[in-house]
Structure formats: C-alpha cells, structure tokens
Amino acid sequence: MLQNRGMTHRSTANHAIETARSTCRQYERGDYALALERIIHQMADEASRLAGEGLIARPGCELVDVMFGMSSITLEVEFTPGEESNVSGPWENAHEGSPPELCVISALVNGHLIDVDGVFTEAQIAQWETEAMEKIINQRAEDYADARAYGGRE
C-alpha cells in the first residue's frame, strides 16, 4: 500500500515558477518574479497539504483510498492479515486460524487526519472497512504474485 505520497503539486508549482520567471524577465521585472515565486510555493504547499501529499501513516497503520460518494477519500487503517487454519501435524500446533481484521482509524479531511468515530456514521465506516479490506488483500496478493514472478520471496 502507498505509505508516503509524492509531491505532484510541487512539479506543477515549479513549472508555474519557470513561466513566471521567463515572463518577468521579458519585462525586466525581477522583483515581481521573486514575489510570484513565493506565492506559487505557498499555494503549492497548501494544495499538497490538502491533497494529503507527503502523508505518512502512523506505525502499524496503512493508508488506503476508498470511495466516499462520487470522490475518493484517504483512510488510515489498522490491518491484521489473519492466519490460515492448521489442522494437520501435532495437535499442539493445530488451530482454527483467524480471519483478517481491519479498523478505520482516521480519514483525511481538509488536509488533516481526523478520527472517524463520532464524525461518520457506523454504516459509512463499515462500508469503508469492507472496501479497504478488499483493496489491501488484493494489493498484497498482487505484490506476492509479482515477487514470485521475479524470483523474490514472500
């Protein structure tokens, strides 16, 4: 899963800065170029914060994007993959296994991770848990298949 997001707004800002610099050079207005550059950097930083770029999940958690209405929302979740049952071999090693578990901890709202309890409905959180669980399990299966295909280990 994606744990650290890139700075896409930063590359857009750098393009805007270069455009502003060349425009100001054409009109010999170096002081305006510096002011514009500062403003563009501030705007890019704010856009990056609101989009969750550079966001890092807390230890033991993962970031996953799920649908919220017609758009996507980033969730911070705790995921436990569970264990397969073991019914062969010595009885002391036998166990029923456990299913995977997922708990939604927080959601990215206006550039901040906020606790979901008391803010979103239980039905919405349950829907997110189902979607996030499916995404994480599918991503791990793809990662495992890729590792096996390239001779890697689990």
C-alpha positions as CSV (number, residue, x, y, z in Angstrom):
1,M,0.0,0.0,0.0
2,L,1.0,3.5,-0.5
3,Q,2.6,4.8,2.7
4,N,4.2,8.1,1.5
5,R,2.7,10.2,-1.2
6,G,4.8,12.1,-3.8
7,M,4.8,15.8,-4.4
8,T,2.8,16.2,-7.7
9,H,1.8,19.8,-6.8
10,R,5.4,20.7,-6.4
11,S,6.2,19.8,-10.0
12,T,3.2,21.9,-11.1
13,A,4.5,24.8,-9.0
14,N,8.0,24.5,-10.4
15,H,6.5,24.8,-13.9
16,A,4.5,27.9,-12.9
17,I,7.6,29.4,-11.3
18,E,9.6,29.0,-14.5
19,T,6.8,30.5,-16.5
20,A,6.6,33.5,-14.1
21,R,10.4,34.0,-14.2
22,S,10.5,34.0,-18.0
23,T,7.6,36.4,-18.2
24,C,9.1,38.7,-15.7
25,R,12.5,38.6,-17.5
26,Q,10.8,39.6,-20.7
27,Y,9.5,42.7,-18.9
28,E,12.6,43.2,-16.8
29,R,10.7,42.8,-13.5
30,G,12.9,40.6,-11.3
31,D,11.3,41.7,-8.1
32,Y,7.9,40.6,-9.3
33,A,9.3,37.2,-10.3
34,L,10.5,36.7,-6.7
35,A,7.1,37.7,-5.2
36,L,5.3,35.4,-7.7
37,E,7.7,32.6,-6.9
38,R,7.0,32.9,-3.2
39,I,3.2,33.0,-3.7
40,I,3.3,30.0,-6.0
41,H,5.4,28.0,-3.5
42,Q,2.8,28.8,-0.8
43,M,-0.1,27.8,-3.0
44,A,1.6,24.5,-3.9
45,D,2.4,23.7,-0.3
46,E,-1.2,24.3,0.7
47,A,-2.5,22.2,-2.3
48,S,-0.2,19.4,-1.3
49,R,-1.3,19.5,2.3
50,L,-5.0,19.5,1.4
51,A,-4.4,16.5,-1.0
52,G,-2.5,14.6,1.6
53,E,0.7,14.5,-0.3
54,G,3.7,13.6,1.9
55,L,1.3,12.0,4.3
56,I,2.8,9.1,6.3
57,A,0.7,6.5,8.2
58,R,1.4,6.0,11.9
59,P,3.4,2.9,12.8
60,G,1.2,-0.2,12.4
61,C,-1.2,1.6,10.1
62,E,-1.6,1.9,6.3
63,L,-3.1,4.5,4.0
64,V,-5.8,3.4,1.6
65,D,-8.0,5.3,-0.8
66,V,-11.7,4.4,-0.9
67,M,-14.8,5.9,-2.4
68,F,-16.9,8.5,-0.5
69,G,-19.9,9.4,-2.6
70,M,-18.6,10.4,-6.0
71,S,-15.0,11.1,-4.9
72,S,-12.1,9.3,-3.2
73,I,-11.1,9.7,0.5
74,T,-7.8,8.6,2.1
75,L,-8.2,6.5,5.2
76,E,-5.7,5.5,7.8
77,V,-6.4,1.9,8.8
78,E,-5.0,-0.9,11.1
79,F,-4.9,-4.2,9.2
80,T,-4.2,-7.6,10.6
81,P,-3.9,-10.3,7.9
82,G,-5.2,-13.2,10.0
83,E,-3.9,-16.8,9.9
84,E,-4.9,-19.8,7.9
85,S,-6.1,-22.8,10.0
86,N,-3.6,-25.6,10.7
87,V,-5.4,-28.9,11.3
88,S,-2.5,-31.3,10.3
89,G,0.6,-32.3,12.2
90,P,0.9,-32.4,16.0
91,W,-2.3,-31.5,17.9
92,E,-0.5,-28.8,19.9
93,N,0.2,-26.9,16.7
94,A,-3.4,-27.2,15.4
95,H,-5.5,-24.0,15.5
96,E,-8.7,-22.8,13.7
97,G,-7.0,-19.8,12.2
98,S,-8.3,-16.3,12.3
99,P,-9.9,-14.0,9.6
100,P,-8.3,-10.8,8.5
101,E,-9.3,-7.7,10.5
102,L,-9.4,-4.1,9.6
103,C,-10.2,-1.0,11.7
104,V,-10.6,2.5,10.2
105,I,-8.7,4.9,12.5
106,S,-8.9,8.2,10.7
107,A,-9.9,10.0,7.4
108,L,-8.1,12.8,5.5
109,V,-10.4,15.8,5.7
110,N,-9.2,19.2,4.6
111,G,-5.5,18.1,4.8
112,H,-5.8,16.6,8.3
113,L,-6.3,13.1,9.5
114,I,-9.3,13.2,11.8
115,D,-10.7,10.3,14.0
116,V,-13.7,8.8,12.3
117,D,-15.6,7.9,15.4
118,G,-18.5,10.3,16.0
119,V,-17.9,12.1,12.7
120,F,-19.0,9.5,10.2
121,T,-21.9,7.0,10.5
122,E,-21.3,3.4,11.6
123,A,-22.7,2.3,8.2
124,Q,-20.2,4.5,6.3
125,I,-17.3,3.2,8.4
126,A,-18.4,-0.4,7.8
127,Q,-18.6,0.3,4.1
128,W,-15.1,1.7,4.1
129,E,-13.8,-1.2,6.1
130,T,-15.2,-3.7,3.5
131,E,-13.7,-1.7,0.6
132,A,-10.4,-1.1,2.3
133,M,-10.0,-4.8,3.3
134,E,-10.7,-5.8,-0.3
135,K,-8.1,-3.4,-1.7
136,I,-5.4,-4.3,0.8
137,I,-5.9,-8.1,0.3
138,N,-5.9,-7.7,-3.5
139,Q,-2.8,-5.5,-3.4
140,R,-0.9,-8.0,-1.2
141,A,-1.9,-10.8,-3.5
142,E,-0.6,-8.8,-6.5
143,D,2.6,-8.0,-4.6
144,Y,3.1,-11.7,-3.7
145,A,2.5,-12.8,-7.3
146,D,4.9,-10.1,-8.6
147,A,7.6,-11.2,-6.0
148,R,7.1,-14.9,-7.1
149,A,7.3,-14.0,-10.8
150,Y,10.6,-12.2,-10.3
151,G,12.1,-14.9,-8.1
152,G,11.6,-13.0,-4.8
153,R,10.5,-14.4,-1.6
154,E,7.3,-13.8,0.3
